[in-house]
């Protein structure tokens, strides 16, 4: 087992985790909230738990340390609050009575997700998963430490909205990362980099886990566990992010749009957004998944080239026209069949 390190300065601690660090002088007192792993907890003899960062329906996130390499990492612990009764004195998670099976299946989903991501990363636009391990009747995923700033912070520092070209350039690696997830059979459900991975239940309303949805960016099908989510769900989220970047406004939340769709076009909010670019976003933000743009590569191509976008719209219009013609033809055939039937009846003698 490697020697524990100070969670602040990464220097080795010769004694126990108490008092102040002899190197940086900062406190080693555990201030992590009740239920979270204490500061200085060792995992698998390779990692040190640092300060608690956040929680969602899937679990808890900590700043951690990869001891051998003396570097910071992000450690996520599977800890579904709706299925857990806290920890045993030894630190093991205790599922609620009657929720044991669901706890185990959700834990398996969590592990499967991060195992897949571990095999998939490093990759363009995706935060790298370094390790996945089981301990304390739960699963831990170790992710590279996030660098840079959030998109919200980045946009708040700017004096103007991004141009379509700037937004497209910034989102390009993220879109490539999501396209890679889709190719591998994963859906994310969110230079830029994609983080904040979560199981399907976390990104779906009405599931047994405490869901985490982002109004304006979550597609309508994510608000019901009865509706199926697909690649088009991530298309909606990426288009919503792009809409925010070029207009400065968050799209109207999907449930509100389903009552009365008041989403304004990007062009009407920001005259500098070309009409074709605005139409692409509108197509990717359609409430009906069947009428929405279906894949991230389609979205990338359409946002890059107006000729591709216009050809896509023309193809869509032609398909609609063909469907209308077919519908009218079927109605005419039905009416003729009815008339023929009645004429035959009229020609019969009683």
RODO-2510 file (C-alpha; in nm, 4 decimals, decimal comma):
residues 350
     n   res          X          Y          Z
     1     x     0,0000     0,0000     0,0000
     2     x     0,1376     0,3415    -0,0977
     3     x     0,1888     0,6143     0,1585
     4     x    -0,1085     0,8520     0,1955
     5     x    -0,0648     1,2008     0,0527
     6     x    -0,1861     1,5405     0,1630
     7     x    -0,5114     1,6117    -0,0271
     8     x    -0,4001     1,9728    -0,0697
     9     x    -0,0312     1,9678    -0,1692
    10     x     0,0217     1,5997    -0,2629
    11     x     0,3179     1,5608    -0,0253
    12     x     0,3560     1,2342     0,1738
    13     x     0,2148     1,2248     0,5259
    14     x     0,4379     1,0359     0,7677
    15     x     0,1881     1,0186     1,0493
    16     x    -0,1881     0,9812     1,0795
    17     x    -0,4512     1,1978     0,9088
    18     x    -0,4918     1,4612     1,1805
    19     x    -0,3862     1,8157     1,2615
    20     x    -0,2247     2,0133     0,9830
    21     x    -0,0106     1,9035     0,6912
    22     x     0,3591     1,9417     0,7845
    23     x     0,4337     2,0640     0,4315
    24     x     0,1603     2,3136     0,3400
    25     x     0,0145     2,3744     0,6865
    26     x    -0,3460     2,3221     0,5722
    27     x    -0,5934     2,1387     0,7930
    28     x    -0,6359     1,7624     0,7583
    29     x    -0,9606     1,7710     0,9563
    30     x    -1,2428     1,5812     0,7890
    31     x    -1,5093     1,8270     0,6712
    32     x    -1,6799     1,5947     0,4238
    33     x    -2,0550     1,5711     0,4958
    34     x    -2,2069     1,2873     0,6938
    35     x    -2,2498     0,9802     0,4768
    36     x    -1,9599     1,0675     0,2480
    37     x    -1,6236     0,8957     0,2774
    38     x    -1,3951     1,0757     0,5254
    39     x    -1,1019     1,2809     0,4043
    40     x    -0,7935     1,0598     0,3697
    41     x    -0,9804     0,7312     0,3088
    42     x    -0,7673     0,4898     0,1073
    43     x    -0,9245     0,3008    -0,1847
    44     x    -0,7696    -0,0162    -0,3257
    45     x    -0,4369     0,0956    -0,1842
    46     x    -0,3986     0,3298    -0,4825
    47     x    -0,6171     0,6311    -0,4192
    48     x    -0,6756     0,8871    -0,1442
    49     x    -1,0182     1,0438    -0,0978
    50     x    -0,9972     1,4202    -0,0785
    51     x    -1,2723     1,6771    -0,0361
    52     x    -1,6364     1,6043    -0,1206
    53     x    -1,7458     1,7910    -0,4354
    54     x    -2,1062     1,7122    -0,5278
    55     x    -2,3877     1,4573    -0,5448
    56     x    -2,6470     1,3423    -0,7968
    57     x    -2,8945     1,0544    -0,8175
    58     x    -2,6165     0,8113    -0,9093
    59     x    -2,3695     0,8963    -0,6365
    60     x    -2,1090     1,1207    -0,4799
    61     x    -1,8078     1,2918    -0,6364
    62     x    -1,4794     1,3607    -0,4584
    63     x    -1,1546     1,5251    -0,5417
    64     x    -0,9079     1,2402    -0,5133
    65     x    -0,5404     1,1553    -0,5485
    66     x    -0,3689     0,8864    -0,7532
    67     x    -0,1040     0,8100    -0,4920
    68     x     0,1672     0,6534    -0,7035
    69     x     0,1686     0,9312    -0,9642
    70     x     0,0978     1,2090    -0,7121
    71     x    -0,1752     1,3680    -0,9209
    72     x    -0,5308     1,4824    -0,8633
    73     x    -0,8214     1,2822    -1,0045
    74     x    -1,2003     1,2881    -0,9818
    75     x    -1,3530     0,9911    -0,7977
    76     x    -1,7203     0,9091    -0,8350
    77     x    -1,8832     0,6668    -0,5924
    78     x    -2,2058     0,4830    -0,6735
    79     x    -2,4358     0,5966    -0,3923
    80     x    -2,8045     0,6156    -0,4973
    81     x    -2,9717     0,8093    -0,2154
    82     x    -3,3177     0,6697    -0,2973
    83     x    -3,1938     0,3111    -0,2585
    84     x    -2,9471     0,3418     0,0331
    85     x    -2,9653     0,3450     0,4118
    86     x    -2,6198     0,4914     0,4515
    87     x    -2,2993     0,3053     0,5462
    88     x    -2,1950     0,0419     0,7908
    89     x    -1,9226     0,1364     1,0447
    90     x    -1,6726    -0,0240     0,8032
    91     x    -1,7839     0,2042     0,5190
    92     x    -1,9921    -0,0445     0,3163
    93     x    -2,3138     0,0831     0,1584
    94     x    -2,6364    -0,0615     0,2985
    95     x    -2,9339    -0,0880     0,0587
    96     x    -3,2822    -0,0111     0,1878
    97     x    -3,5028    -0,3047     0,2811
    98     x    -3,6953    -0,4159    -0,0262
    99     x    -3,4592    -0,2295    -0,2592
   100     x    -3,1736    -0,4807    -0,2550
   101     x    -3,2313    -0,6170    -0,6061
   102     x    -3,2763    -0,2732    -0,7606
   103     x    -2,9665    -0,1517    -0,5765
   104     x    -2,7610    -0,4370    -0,7259
   105     x    -2,8960    -0,3944    -1,0811
   106     x    -2,8399    -0,0171    -1,0712
   107     x    -2,4899    -0,0740    -0,9349
   108     x    -2,4282    -0,3128    -1,2249
   109     x    -2,5524    -0,0472    -1,4715
   110     x    -2,3139     0,2035    -1,3142
   111     x    -2,0188    -0,0350    -1,3426
   112     x    -2,1061    -0,1372    -1,6990
   113     x    -2,1275     0,2274    -1,8060
   114     x    -1,7888     0,3189    -1,6634
   115     x    -1,6277    -0,0049    -1,7848
   116     x    -1,7419     0,0852    -2,1374
   117     x    -1,6133     0,4410    -2,0991
   118     x    -1,2844     0,3108    -1,9571
   119     x    -1,2385     0,1003    -2,2715
   120     x    -1,3468     0,3868    -2,4962
   121     x    -1,1343     0,6674    -2,3535
   122     x    -0,9069     0,8528    -2,3997
   123     x    -1,0886     0,9913    -2,7017
   124     x    -1,1576     1,3284    -2,8579
   125     x    -1,4007     1,5346    -2,6562
   126     x    -1,4489     1,2770    -2,3779
   127     x    -1,3091     1,3004    -2,0288
   128     x    -1,0889     0,9961    -1,9664
   129     x    -1,1937     0,7223    -1,7239
   130     x    -0,8735     0,5959    -1,5610
   131     x    -1,0010     0,3113    -1,3453
   132     x    -1,3136     0,1279    -1,2264
   133     x    -1,3112    -0,0778    -0,9060
   134     x    -1,5438    -0,2438    -0,6556
   135     x    -1,5107    -0,1893    -0,2826
   136     x    -1,7378    -0,1117     0,0170
   137     x    -2,0324    -0,2919    -0,1515
   138     x    -2,0239    -0,0293    -0,4240
   139     x    -1,8355     0,0833    -0,7351
   140     x    -1,5854     0,3651    -0,7842
   141     x    -1,5016     0,5303    -1,1153
   142     x    -1,1799     0,7313    -1,1361
   143     x    -1,1805     1,0100    -1,3920
   144     x    -0,9091     1,2481    -1,5011
   145     x    -0,9221     1,5750    -1,3096
   146     x    -1,1300     1,8320    -1,4956
   147     x    -0,9344     2,1253    -1,6342
   148     x    -1,0541     2,4531    -1,7739
   149     x    -1,3929     2,6083    -1,6975
   150     x    -1,7585     2,5258    -1,7439
   151     x    -1,9379     2,6535    -2,0525
   152     x    -2,1643     2,8675    -1,8328
   153     x    -1,8611     3,0399    -1,6788
   154     x    -1,6983     3,0834    -2,0199
   155     x    -2,0111     3,2463    -2,1653
   156     x    -2,0468     3,4745    -1,8609
   157     x    -1,6981     3,6147    -1,9244
   158     x    -1,7812     3,7176    -2,2807
   159     x    -1,9236     4,0531    -2,3798
   160     x    -2,1157     3,9059    -2,6751
   161     x    -2,2671     3,5815    -2,7981
   162     x    -2,0611     3,3417    -3,0066
   163     x    -2,0839     3,3490    -3,3827
   164     x    -2,2110     3,0287    -3,5460
   165     x    -1,8552     2,9532    -3,6623
   166     x    -1,7168     2,9997    -3,3080
   167     x    -1,9920     2,7845    -3,1557
   168     x    -1,9378     2,5118    -3,4135
   169     x    -1,5611     2,5085    -3,3532
   170     x    -1,6063     2,4903    -2,9759
   171     x    -1,8636     2,2108    -2,9979
   172     x    -1,6860     2,0068    -3,2650
   173     x    -1,4833     1,7845    -3,0251
   174     x    -1,7874     1,7344    -2,8016
   175     x    -2,0000     1,6282    -3,0981
   176     x    -1,7274     1,3913    -3,2134
   177     x    -1,7160     1,2440    -2,8619
   178     x    -2,0929     1,1945    -2,8490
   179     x    -2,0880     1,0385    -3,1976
   180     x    -1,8247     0,7933    -3,0698
   181     x    -2,0448     0,7077    -2,7703
   182     x    -2,3358     0,6390    -3,0050
   183     x    -2,1196     0,4194    -3,2270
   184     x    -2,0339     0,2169    -2,9162
   185     x    -2,3999     0,1861    -2,8184
   186     x    -2,3966     0,4525    -2,5455
   187     x    -2,6105     0,7637    -2,5079
   188     x    -2,4755     1,0534    -2,3022
   189     x    -2,7893     1,2491    -2,2375
   190     x    -2,5661     1,7048    -2,2508
   191     x    -1,1259     2,3097    -2,7091
   192     x    -1,4641     2,1667    -2,5149
   193     x    -1,4734     1,8330    -2,3387
   194     x    -1,7664     1,6188    -2,2287
   195     x    -1,7885     1,5212    -1,8608
   196     x    -2,0658     1,4386    -1,6157
   197     x    -2,1411     1,0844    -1,7291
   198     x    -2,4525     0,9269    -1,5809
   199     x    -2,6594     0,6093    -1,6081
   200     x    -2,9787     0,6084    -1,8127
   201     x    -3,1971     0,6208    -1,5005
   202     x    -3,0203     0,9355    -1,3789
   203     x    -3,1166     1,1213    -1,6984
   204     x    -3,4789     0,9990    -1,7050
   205     x    -3,7674     1,1408    -1,5067
   206     x    -3,9862     0,8942    -1,3167
   207     x    -3,7130     0,6338    -1,2650
   208     x    -3,6265     0,4803    -0,9266
   209     x    -3,3138     0,6961    -0,9041
   210     x    -3,3293     1,0655    -0,8202
   211     x    -3,3148     1,2064    -1,1730
   212     x    -3,1012     1,4996    -1,2790
   213     x    -3,2404     1,6884    -1,5776
   214     x    -3,1370     2,0290    -1,7066
   215     x    -3,4397     2,2398    -1,8139
   216     x    -3,3954     2,3752    -2,1634
   217     x    -3,1361     2,1139    -2,2543
   218     x    -3,3217     1,7902    -2,1716
   219     x    -3,5297     1,6451    -2,4548
   220     x    -3,9031     1,5877    -2,3896
   221     x    -3,8640     1,2079    -2,3918
   222     x    -3,6314     1,2321    -2,0910
   223     x    -3,9171     1,3485    -1,8686
   224     x    -4,0916     1,0107    -1,8757
   225     x    -3,9570     0,6648    -1,7994
   226     x    -4,2224     0,5288    -2,0389
   227     x    -4,0673     0,6993    -2,3432
   228     x    -3,7654     0,5629    -2,5274
   229     x    -3,4487     0,7692    -2,5600
   230     x    -3,2090     0,7319    -2,8510
   231     x    -2,9317     0,9094    -3,0363
   232     x    -3,1786     1,1849    -3,1226
   233     x    -3,1982     1,2647    -2,7486
   234     x    -2,8357     1,3799    -2,7492
   235     x    -2,8985     1,5661    -3,0780
   236     x    -3,1577     1,7744    -2,8920
   237     x    -2,9160     1,8503    -2,6058
   238     x    -2,6282     1,9501    -2,8351
   239     x    -2,8551     2,1730    -3,0429
   240     x    -2,9833     2,3340    -2,7214
   241     x    -2,6262     2,4103    -2,6120
   242     x    -2,5475     2,5594    -2,9538
   243     x    -2,8682     2,7679    -2,9360
   244     x    -2,7541     2,9070    -2,6005
   245     x    -2,4091     2,9890    -2,7401
   246     x    -2,5315     3,1859    -3,0409
   247     x    -2,8347     3,3568    -2,8824
   248     x    -2,7317     3,3962    -2,5181
   249     x    -3,0648     3,2440    -2,4115
   250     x    -3,1488     2,8995    -2,2771
   251     x    -3,4173     2,7256    -2,4868
   252     x    -3,7657     2,7033    -2,3400
   253     x    -3,7933     2,3858    -2,1309
   254     x    -3,9470     2,0901    -2,3157
   255     x    -4,2479     2,0372    -2,0818
   256     x    -4,3423     2,4031    -2,1254
   257     x    -4,3011     2,3770    -2,5022
   258     x    -4,5361     2,0779    -2,5102
   259     x    -4,8110     2,2933    -2,3581
   260     x    -4,7404     2,5924    -2,5824
   261     x    -4,4348     2,5950    -2,8040
   262     x    -4,2987     2,9485    -2,7662
   263     x    -3,9403     2,8689    -2,8666
   264     x    -3,8166     3,1532    -3,0858
   265     x    -3,5818     3,0857    -3,3731
   266     x    -3,2147     3,1640    -3,3183
   267     x    -3,2245     3,4056    -3,6122
   268     x    -3,5113     3,6074    -3,4604
   269     x    -3,3174     3,6447    -3,1340
   270     x    -2,9817     3,7175    -3,2966
   271     x    -2,9894     3,8649    -3,6473
   272     x    -2,6282     3,7597    -3,7070
   273     x    -2,7303     3,3915    -3,7043
   274     x    -2,7908     3,2851    -4,0681
   275     x    -3,1393     3,1580    -4,1486
   276     x    -3,0101     2,8164    -4,2596
   277     x    -2,8142     2,7733    -3,9330
   278     x    -3,1237     2,8726    -3,7345
   279     x    -3,3344     2,6202    -3,9296
   280     x    -3,0864     2,3424    -3,8513
   281     x    -3,1160     2,4156    -3,4792
   282     x    -3,4959     2,4264    -3,5051
   283     x    -3,4953     2,0870    -3,6788
   284     x    -3,2699     1,9377    -3,4099
   285     x    -3,4914     2,0845    -3,1349
   286     x    -3,8208     1,9421    -3,2561
   287     x    -4,0315     1,7967    -2,9786
   288     x    -4,1290     1,4877    -3,1776
   289     x    -3,8227     1,2581    -3,1933
   290     x    -3,9438     1,1083    -3,5225
   291     x    -3,9351     1,4515    -3,6899
   292     x    -3,6078     1,5557    -3,5272
   293     x    -3,2644     1,5266    -3,6837
   294     x    -3,1601     1,1741    -3,5892
   295     x    -2,7808     1,1612    -3,5550
   296     x    -2,4948     1,3791    -3,4340
   297     x    -2,2969     1,3442    -3,7624
   298     x    -2,6032     1,4794    -3,9454
   299     x    -2,6131     1,7726    -3,7052
   300     x    -2,2393     1,8393    -3,7443
   301     x    -2,2619     1,8346    -4,1249
   302     x    -2,5697     2,0558    -4,1371
   303     x    -2,4202     2,3151    -3,8995
   304     x    -2,1007     2,3265    -4,1062
   305     x    -2,2261     2,3581    -4,4635
   306     x    -2,5379     2,5518    -4,5774
   307     x    -2,5541     2,3375    -4,8926
   308     x    -2,5824     2,0226    -4,6786
   309     x    -2,8450     2,1931    -4,4630
   310     x    -3,0514     2,3118    -4,7603
   311     x    -3,0314     1,9706    -4,9265
   312     x    -3,1526     1,8144    -4,6011
   313     x    -3,4483     2,0525    -4,5830
   314     x    -3,5390     1,9923    -4,9494
   315     x    -3,5244     1,6171    -4,8925
   316     x    -3,7471     1,6581    -4,5880
   317     x    -3,9960     1,8722    -4,7816
   318     x    -4,0040     1,6171    -5,0629
   319     x    -4,0683     1,3385    -4,8122
   320     x    -4,3516     1,5405    -4,6582
   321     x    -4,4965     1,6126    -5,0032
   322     x    -4,4745     1,2445    -5,0954
   323     x    -4,6499     1,1473    -4,7729
   324     x    -4,9244     1,4051    -4,8424
   325     x    -4,9722     1,2737    -5,1978
   326     x    -4,9871     0,9168    -5,0693
   327     x    -5,2389     1,0166    -4,8015
   328     x    -5,4623     1,1966    -5,0534
   329     x    -5,4365     0,9014    -5,2920
   330     x    -5,5425     0,6598    -5,0201
   331     x    -5,8414     0,8803    -4,9347
   332     x    -5,9453     0,8961    -5,3022
   333     x    -5,9087     0,5180    -5,3396
   334     x    -6,1170     0,4677    -5,0244
   335     x    -6,3945     0,7006    -5,1513
   336     x    -6,4001     0,5272    -5,4926
   337     x    -6,4188     0,1882    -5,3216
   338     x    -6,7141     0,3041    -5,1091
   339     x    -6,8947     0,4445    -5,4146
   340     x    -6,8360     0,1222    -5,6068
   341     x    -6,9641    -0,0818    -5,3125
   342     x    -7,2839     0,1243    -5,2884
   343     x    -7,3382     0,1154    -5,6639
   344     x    -7,3174    -0,2633    -5,6537
   345     x    -7,5695    -0,2708    -5,3701
   346     x    -7,7992    -0,0390    -5,5628
   347     x    -7,7869    -0,2677    -5,8660
   348     x    -7,9093    -0,5686    -5,6690
   349     x    -8,2814    -0,6590    -5,6680
   350     x    -8,4549    -0,7226    -5,3383
***
